[in-house]
Amino acid sequence: SYTAKLFSEGRGRIAQKLGEEAIETVIAAVKDSSGLAGESADLLYHLLVLWADAGLAPAEVWAALEARIGVSGIAEKAARSNKG
């Protein structure tokens, strides 16, 4: 399957495909929104494959989003930059 092929090519290739799909999604949003749903589906698929390869469960991402509720984006970004 295509998914198995991506896993066999490694995380770098999966990330590359995710980046390609992100660009295609942006182009569809700006130029021709009729393709936006399909490009968005491709983007989400490749993101899910990347998460799976990294051993990251969607629930961990949802928890990270929930932790941001009520926190301004500026404050959240500042908190991340202070950790490094």
C-alpha positions in Angstrom: 0.0 0.0 0.0 1.0 3.6 -0.3 1.1 4.0 3.5 3.5 1.0 3.8 5.7 2.6 1.1 5.8 5.9 3.0 6.8 4.1 6.2 9.5 2.2 4.4 10.9 5.4 3.0 11.3 6.9 6.4 10.3 9.9 8.4 12.2 12.4 6.2 10.3 11.3 3.1 7.0 11.4 5.1 7.8 15.0 6.2 8.7 16.0 2.7 5.4 14.7 1.4 3.6 16.6 4.2 5.3 19.8 3.2 4.4 19.2 -0.5 0.8 18.7 0.5 0.8 21.8 2.7 2.0 23.9 -0.3 -0.6 22.4 -2.5 -3.3 23.1 0.1 -2.3 26.7 0.3 -2.3 27.1 -3.5 -5.8 25.6 -3.6 -7.0 27.9 -0.9 -5.7 31.0 -2.7 -6.2 30.1 -6.4 -9.0 27.6 -6.8 -10.9 26.6 -3.7 -12.7 23.9 -5.6 -9.7 21.6 -4.9 -9.3 22.7 -1.3 -11.2 19.7 0.2 -9.1 17.1 -1.7 -5.8 18.9 -0.9 -6.9 19.2 2.7 -7.6 15.5 2.8 -4.1 14.7 1.4 -2.6 17.1 3.9 -4.4 15.5 6.9 -3.5 12.0 5.6 0.2 12.7 5.5 0.1 14.4 8.9 -1.5 11.3 10.4 1.1 9.1 8.7 3.8 11.3 10.2 2.2 11.1 13.7 2.0 7.3 13.4 5.7 7.1 12.4 6.7 9.2 15.3 4.5 7.2 17.7 2.4 10.3 18.4 -1.3 9.6 19.2 -3.9 12.1 18.0 -5.1 12.3 21.6 -1.7 13.8 22.5 -2.2 16.6 19.9 -5.8 17.2 21.1 -4.5 17.5 24.7 -1.9 20.0 23.6 -4.6 22.0 21.9 -6.9 21.8 24.9 -4.0 23.1 27.1 -4.0 26.3 25.0 -7.6 27.1 25.6 -7.8 30.5 27.2 -4.1 31.3 26.5 -3.3 33.9 24.0 -1.2 32.8 21.1 1.4 35.4 21.9 1.8 34.1 25.5 1.8 30.5 24.4 4.6 31.2 21.9 6.6 33.1 24.4 6.3 30.2 26.9 7.7 27.8 24.2 10.6 30.0 23.4 11.6 30.4 27.1 11.9 26.6 27.4 14.9 26.4 24.9 
